[in-house]
Amino acid sequence: TLKSYWLRKGSAFSTAVTRQDTELTPDMIATGSWRQRPFKPYNFAARGLPPACGHLHPLLKVRTQLRQIFLEMG
């Protein structure tokens, strides 16, 4: 089978790449310029960074070390 496609320039065609804003600043709100700026859509399905592994409480560390010392002593 042979497939072919025709591509045309649409009404939104542009050779310049425009960068979308990601943050709304107080200056944008004060001047009202946020109304004309394109904003990047927010992805609510994105997963955040995984939390860092926890650490033992210092007293639990000391208890573990003392237990190990007493076990080695018999």
C-alpha positions in Angstrom: 0.0 0.0 0.0 1.1 3.5 -0.7 0.0 6.4 1.5 0.6 10.0 0.8 -0.1 13.2 2.9 -0.5 16.8 1.9 0.7 19.4 4.3 -0.3 23.1 4.2 0.5 26.1 6.3 -2.3 26.8 8.7 -3.4 30.2 10.1 -1.2 29.7 13.2 2.0 29.0 11.2 5.1 30.8 12.2 8.8 30.3 11.7 9.6 32.0 15.0 9.5 29.9 18.2 7.7 31.8 21.0 8.5 30.8 24.5 5.4 30.4 26.8 5.5 31.9 30.3 5.4 29.5 33.2 5.1 31.9 36.1 2.7 34.7 36.9 4.5 37.5 38.6 3.1 40.4 40.6 4.3 42.8 37.9 2.2 41.0 35.3 -0.8 41.3 37.5 -0.3 45.0 38.3 0.2 46.0 34.6 -2.3 43.5 33.2 0.2 42.2 30.7 -0.7 38.6 31.7 -3.8 38.8 29.5 -1.8 39.0 26.3 0.9 36.5 27.2 0.7 32.8 26.3 1.1 30.5 29.3 2.3 27.0 29.3 -0.6 24.7 30.3 -0.3 23.1 33.7 0.0 19.3 33.8 -2.0 18.1 36.8 -1.2 14.5 36.0 2.5 15.0 36.3 4.2 13.1 39.1 6.4 15.0 41.5 9.9 14.1 42.7 10.0 11.0 44.9 10.6 11.9 48.5 14.1 11.4 49.8 14.7 8.3 52.1 14.2 9.0 55.7 16.9 8.8 58.4 17.0 7.0 61.8 16.3 9.1 64.9 19.6 9.8 66.7 18.4 8.0 69.9 17.5 5.0 67.9 21.0 4.9 66.4 22.5 5.1 69.8 20.3 2.3 71.1 21.2 0.1 68.1 24.9 0.7 68.7 24.7 -0.1 72.4 22.7 -3.2 71.7 25.4 -4.3 69.2 28.1 -3.6 71.8 26.4 -5.7 74.4 25.7 -8.5 72.0 29.4 -8.6 71.1 30.3 -8.7 74.8 28.0 -11.7 75.3 
